[in-house]
Amino acid sequence: MAFHLGVDARLMHYRRGMGTVVHSLVQAWAQRLAAQPSNLRMTLYVDSTTGSQAAAAFAQPAIKIVRLGPRFYPLWEQLALPRQALRDAVDVLYCPANTGPIRLSPRVKLALTIHDVMYMLPIGTQPGQLPASPSRYQQLGRLYRRWVVPRAAHRANLITTDSQFSRNDIAQHLGQWLRQPSDEIQVVPLAAAAEYAPQSADAVNEVLRRLQVKPPYALGLGAIDPRKNTALLIEALEQLQPSDLTLVITGLDPSAQAHFAALVAQRGLRLGQQIQLLGFVSERDLAALYTAAEMLLYPSRYEGFGLPVLEAMQCGTPVITANTTSLPEIAEGAALLINPNDVSALCTAIQQLHHDASLRQRLRTAGLARAAQFNWQSSAKLMLTLLSKTAST
């Protein structure tokens, strides 16, 4: 049967986290449509010129791009998006970033991907709690998701998530809101983008020279959100001194760089020598940083999936990550696992990897094999099958 799919593609241009997910799914669907005739039509809904430009890369007769206002996200999602989906007569509106319209015409089915329910957890430092983010933007986003996600989940005809851990967490925290049994939540795993692969020596050297990074180094993906545990990386490096291993932290906006630069100084470390703080880098540059890194440090306190673990593994980089939430499920024996609240455990794991070349090689081999078990073509095919089934029931 003919199937018209509407997609909230607002985050497509943001190639990190949920933006990577929607970009990778739409890319796989567009390739499928270009390769063979199909009864599928897609409308991609965006909210900005940047979003329109990103979506335009996938333009073809079966894919339409619609830019909607206003830019204020709650109004865009709760008013403009559901009205336009009804106007366009889409069969299923797919919202891939946790939230979605609470009120939607019964003529339009709603499919929702809930990546995690961390916003439903209480704020605090005890087990089962998460520390508060100092970012006002993140605080407001948490309040919005805490109110919207349960109600959108109640409206949804299909709910998918990324991992078995998240499926269980959704059942625990949102079970009372669901119209369907929690065991009907479908797991559609994520994957590292194809850009993440071992890079050539020339490509690596060019990026290292441009970013002024010198091996040997451990790589961290930083954030101001304490859930990501960036401060633990700095504390660990301090305790490991003296060491020839430096720490490179990327993904920091200017305010986060200033915040962690102050912490580096407080710890008596030399910024630019023992620790480098970098901003956001392109996928190509990040693949080179992964490739040249001696290890990835990813001791996050909570992840619904943990995509950087697979990105690093797919580049052949050994990984140290946390033994909590979804991360052991995703790593599955191909990484060193540590308690994310124990700096001494992180120090021990870093020293193990730094001084044991055979262990690094074993983790490289295991990581490449583990990452190969995930790919976007398979995940996109599974998601499209679930969406098509939702449209026909």
N, C-alpha and C positions, 0 to 999 in steps of 0.2 A: 504494500500500500504506500501511497505518497505520504511523506513525512516531512513536516516543516519544523525545524528545530531553531529556537531562539536561544542565544547564548549571551549572558552577561560577560562581555569581553573588556570591561572597563580597566582591568589590571594588566591587559596583554602587553603593554609597553614596559611594564615594570618587571625586568627579568630577574626576579628574586622571589623565592617562596611561592606564594599563590599565583603571582604573575607568571612564573615559569610554568606552573601547572596548566593554566588556561592557554598560554602560548603553545605549549607542546601538544595539547589535545587538539586544538584547532589546526595546527600545522599537520598533524597526522590525518585528521579528517579531510583537510584540503587536498593532501596528496592522494588520498583514496578517491576523492571525487574527480580529480584530474586524470587518474589512471584508468578509471572505468565508469561507464554510465551508471547512474543511481537514481532512485526515487527520492533521495534526500535533498532537501533545500535547507540552507542555513541563513539566518540573519544574526549578524554580530552587532551587539549594542555597545557603543562606546560613549565617553562623556567629554572628550577633549580632542584637539588637533593631533596631539601626540598619539592618542589611542587610535585615531583614524588612520594615521600614517602607519602604525604598526599593523593594524588589521588589513590595510591596503595590500600588503605583501601576499595576502591569500585571496585577493579578489578574483573571481571567475563567475561565469553565468549562474552557477548554483549557489553562490555566496553573495549576500547583500550586506552592506555596512550601513548602519544607521547611527548617526550621532545625535544624542539627546542632551538637553539641558534640564535643570540647572546643574552646575558643578557641585553644589552642596550635596554630599553623598546620600544622607538620609532621604532627602526629597527626591533625588534621582532614583533611588532604589525603591522607595515606597509609593511614589506617585507616577513619575514619568515612565519608568520601566514597565510596570504592569499595564498601564494604559496603552503604551505602544505595542506591547506583545499582543494584546487583544485586538488592536487595530490591524496588526499585521497577520492576524489569524494563525499564529504559531500553534502547533499541537502541544509542544512541550517547551517550557522556559527553563533553561538549565542555568543555575547559579552556582559557580564553582568555588566560591570564597567564603563559606560559612553562613553568610546571611542571605536573605532573599525577601521578596515581598510578603507581607503578612496577609494582605487582601489582594486576591487575584481572581479574575472571573473563573467560574467553574468550567468554562469552555477551554481554559488553558490549564494543562497539567504542570505541576511544579516539580522539578528535580533539583536536589540540593546536595552538594558535597560539603560535609562537615569534617574539616581536617582534624579538629581537636576541640576540646571543651575546657581549655585552661581558664577561660574567662568565667566559668562557673565555679572555679575553686576559690575558697576564701583566701584573703590576703594575710600573709604571716610568714613565719620562719619555721613552723613546726611541720612534721610529716603530713602530707596531704594539703599543704598550703603553698602559695607562691609569693615571693617578695614583691612589694609594690614597685612599679616602674616610676622613675622620677619624671618621665615624659608626660606632660599634660595631654598631648595628642593620644598617646597610648592609653592613658587613664580614661579619656572620653570614649575611645574606641572600645575599651573593655565594657563600659557601661552600656553602650549601644548594643554590642553583641550579646551581653547578658540578658537584655530585654528582648531583642529581636529573634535570636536563634531558637529559643524554645517555641515561640509562636510560629516562626517559619517552618520549623520541623513538624509542628502539628498540622500545618497546611500541606506539607509536601506529600506527593504521590510516590516519590522515590527518594531515598536517602542513601548516599554512598559515603565511604570514608577511605582512608589510606592504609590502615593497618588493623590487625586484630586487636592491638591494644586500644586504639581509638574506638573501635566498634564496642568494646567492653565499657570504655569510659562514657561513651554516649548513652549506652543502655543504663548505666548507673546514674548519670546526672540529668538525662533528659527523658528517661523511660516513661515517666508519668505524662509527658506531653505528646508522645507518639501515638498516632492513630493505628499504626501497623505494629506487629510484634517486633521487638528489638532484634530477633534473630533474622529478620528480613533485611536488615541493613547490609548493604553489599560492600565488600572490600575490593577496591580497585587500586592496586599499588601504584606508586609513582615510579619514576626512573630518572636517571641522570640524562641530561641532554647530550646529543651526539657530539657537541663541541668539546665535552670533557673526555679527553683521551690523552695518552702519553704524547707529549710534544717533542719535536725535534730539538737537537742541541742548539741549532741556530735560532729557532723561535724562542727557546727558553733564555738564551743569552741576551737576545735583544730586549726582552721584557725586563730581565734582571738589571740590565744596564740602565734602561729608561727609568725604572722605579728605584734604582740605587739600592738594590737588595743583594746581599752577599751571603752565599751558603757558608757553613751549614746553618739551617734555620728550621725552627718549628713554625708551622702556620696556624693561625687562629682566625676565625671569622667573628668579628666583634660586633657588639651592639650595646647601647646604653641600658637596655632592659636587663635587670639583674638575673632574669631567668636564663639568659645566655651565658652567664658566669664568666664574663671577660676578665673581671678583677682577679679571679682565681688563677688565670694564666700568668698575670703579672706577679702575683704572690709566689707562684711556683718558681718563676725564673729568679726571683730574688733569693729564694731558699737554695737554689742550685748553684749560686755563685761560689767560687769562680767556675766559669764554663765557657767553652768555645762556641756553644750553641746559642744563637740569637733567637729572638721571638719576633715574628712579623704578624701583625694583626691588621686585617683588611676589612672593608665594609663599614667604616666609621664615617658618619657625617661630621662637619666641622665642630659642632657642639660636643659630640662624643669624643672626638680627638682631643679637644681641650680638657674634657673631664678626665680622660685616662692619662693625658700628659701630666696633669697635676698629681695623679696617683703614682705614676712612674717616678716623678721627682721626690714624692714623699717616701718612696721605697728606696731612694738612693741609687736608682739605676740611671744609666745614661741613654737618653732618648736619641735615636739615630745611630747608636752603636750597639747597645745590648738589646734594645727594643725599637722597632719601627712601627709607626701608626700610619696606615694608609687609608685613603678614602675608598669609595666604591670603584671597582675596576670592571672592565668588560669581561665577558665570558672567556674570550681568547686569552686575556691576560691572567685571569684566575686559573685557567687550565695550565698555563705555564708556571704559575706560582705553586700549584699543586704538584706538578711534575718535578720541580726542583726541590720541593720541601723534603726534609728528612722524615717528617711526620705531620699529620693534621691533629690538632688538639681541639676536641669538640665535647667538653664536659657539660653540656646543657642540662638544666634541671628538669626540663619538660619539653618533649617533642611529640607531635602526632605522627611524624614519620622520620624526619631527620635527613633531608635530601643531601646536605653537604657530605654526609658519610659515604653515600654512593658516588657522588661526584669525585671525591678524593680517591676512592677505591678504583674507579674507572680510569683514573690517571696513573694508577700504580703506586699510590701513596699510602704508606702504613697509617693506621688510624688509632687514636686513643679517644674513647668516647665514654659516656656515662652508662652505668649499669641499671638505669631506671627508665620508666615509661616505654616508648616504642623502640628505643635505640638498641637494646639487645636483640629484639626481633629482626630489625633491619640488618644489623651487623652479622648476626648468626655465626659466631665463632671466627669471624675474619677480622676482628679488631681486639685490642686490649680494652677491657672494661674496668672503670674505676668508680668509686663513690664520688659524685659531683660535689659533695660537701667536705671532702677530705683532701686537703692540699698535699699532705704527705703521700697519699696514694698516687696522686698525679705526678709528684716528683719521682717516685719510685718507677712508675711506668715510663716516664720520659728518659730516665737514666738507663732503664733496660733497653729501650729501643736505640738510644744514642750509642750505646757501647756494644751492641750485639748485632752485627751485620747479618748474621744468619737468621735472626728473628725478624729483622726488617724484610729480608727476602721472602720468608715464609708468609708474612702478612701481605706483601705485595701480591704474591701468587694467589693467596686465598681471597684477597680483596677483588682482584680482577675477575676471578671466577664468580664471586658473589654478585658483583655489579652486573655481570653478564646475564644473570637470572631475571633482570628487570629491563624492560624496554617499552618505549612509548607506543610503538605500533600495536603491541599486544594489549596494553592498557586502554588505548583509544578504541580498539576494536571491541573490547569488553564493555566499555562505557557506552559506546554507540548501540550495542545490542540491548543493554539495559534501558536506554532512552527510547529506543524503538518499541520495545515491549511495553514500556509505560504508555506510549502514545496509543497503542492498540488495545489497551485494557480499560 
